[in-house]
Amino acid sequence: MNDHDIELSSGIAAFEGKHFGTAMQLLSPLAEMGHPEAQYRVAIMHQNGLIGSQNLSEAAKFMRAAAEHGHAMAQHGMGFMYLEGEGQPKDPAEAIKWFEKAAAQGLQGSLTTLGMMYQEGNGVPQDEEKAKEYYRAAGFEM
């Protein structure tokens, strides 16, 4: 284990223990260096105002960086940021792209969200069959 691994483990432990100030202190330098797990957790802290006030531009910056590194939860997070217009312009079609990336990695929440979006015709043409495929892939019996 190198120093970065120790800082990451300590930062994750602080995050999980809800010691967000410590988590931010440990994870921010790693996020800036391009570590996807650190980027994701820093984004969550900014997005939810866990270290003071909410900062959606910083949240979007770090969420996108982690998502572009293939971090499934960050890809799901980017999908929601586009879906809700949170730190990004509201764009359901762009949200679909990010949810599909996370769904391709088997993320159940993204599979379920895609099912709902196809069922409702949100950002895509309404397609009950495609919605059912996503729901089944997420583990729901139809």
MIZA-472470 format. One record per residue (C-alpha): residue in one letter; x, y, z. Coordinates in steps of 0.25 Angstrom, whole numbers, padded with zeros to 4 digits, always signed. Last residue first. Layout:
BEGIN
AXYZ;...
END
This chain:
BEGIN
M-0171-0035-0060;E-0161-0040-0049;F-0151-0029-0045;G-0137-0033-0045;A-0131-0020-0051;A-0130-0027-0065;R-0145-0030-0064;Y-0148-0016-0061;Y-0139-0012-0073;E-0146-0022-0082;K-0159-0017-0077;A-0156-0003-0081;K-0152-0007-0095;E-0165-0014-0097;E-0173-0002-0092;D-0166+0008-0101;Q-0169+0023-0100;P-0159+0030-0109;V-0147+0035-0101;G-0144+0046-0092;N-0156+0043-0083;G-0165+0033-0090;E-0171+0029-0077;Q-0169+0014-0078;Y-0155+0017-0085;M-0151+0026-0074;M-0156+0017-0063;G-0148+0005-0069;L-0136+0014-0071;T-0137+0017-0056;T-0138+0002-0052;L-0126-0001-0060;S-0119+0011-0054;G-0122+0007-0040;Q-0118-0008-0043;L-0104-0004-0048;G-0100-0016-0057;Q-0088-0009-0063;A-0096-0007-0076;A-0106+0000-0067;A-0096+0010-0063;K-0093+0014-0077;E-0108+0014-0080;F-0111+0023-0069;W-0101+0033-0075;K-0107+0033-0089;I-0121+0034-0083;A-0117+0046-0075;E-0113+0053-0088;A-0127+0050-0094;P-0133+0055-0081;D-0126+0068-0082;K-0127+0078-0071;P-0115+0087-0072;Q-0104+0083-0062;G-0102+0086-0047;E-0115+0079-0044;G-0124+0079-0056;E-0132+0067-0051;L-0129+0057-0062;Y-0116+0063-0065;M-0111+0062-0050;F-0118+0049-0049;G-0110+0043-0061;M-0097+0049-0056;G-0100+0041-0043;H-0102+0028-0050;Q-0089+0030-0057;A-0083+0034-0044;M-0088+0021-0038;A-0082+0013-0050;H-0068+0019-0049;G-0063+0018-0064;H-0053+0029-0063;E-0062+0038-0070;A-0072+0036-0059;A-0061+0040-0049;A-0058+0053-0056;R-0073+0056-0058;M-0076+0054-0044;F-0064+0063-0040;K-0068+0075-0049;A-0083+0073-0046;A-0081+0074-0031;E-0072+0086-0033;S-0083+0093-0041;L-0093+0088-0031;N-0087+0094-0019;Q-0096+0092-0007;S-0093+0100+0006;G-0085+0094+0017;I-0077+0081+0016;L-0089+0071+0014;G-0095+0081+0004;N-0102+0069-0004;Q-0095+0072-0017;H-0082+0076-0011;M-0081+0064-0002;I-0085+0055-0014;A-0075+0061-0023;V-0064+0058-0013;R-0069+0044-0012;Y-0068+0042-0027;Q-0055+0049-0029;A-0049+0040-0018;E-0054+0028-0025;P-0049+0033-0039;H-0035+0037-0035;G-0031+0048-0044;M-0020+0056-0036;E-0031+0066-0032;A-0039+0055-0026;L-0027+0050-0019;P-0024+0064-0013;S-0039+0065-0009;L-0040+0052-0003;L-0033+0054+0010;Q-0038+0068+0014;M-0052+0065+0009;A-0052+0052+0017;T-0048+0060+0029;G-0059+0070+0027;F-0069+0059+0024;H-0067+0051+0037;K-0080+0043+0033;G-0074+0030+0037;E-0075+0025+0023;F-0068+0038+0018;A-0057+0037+0029;A-0055+0022+0025;I-0054+0026+0010;G-0044+0037+0013;S-0035+0027+0022;S-0036+0017+0011;L-0032+0028+0000;E-0021+0033+0009;I-0015+0020+0011;D-0016+0016-0004;H-0009+0030-0007;D+0002+0027+0003;N+0005+0014-0004;M+0000+0000+0000;
END
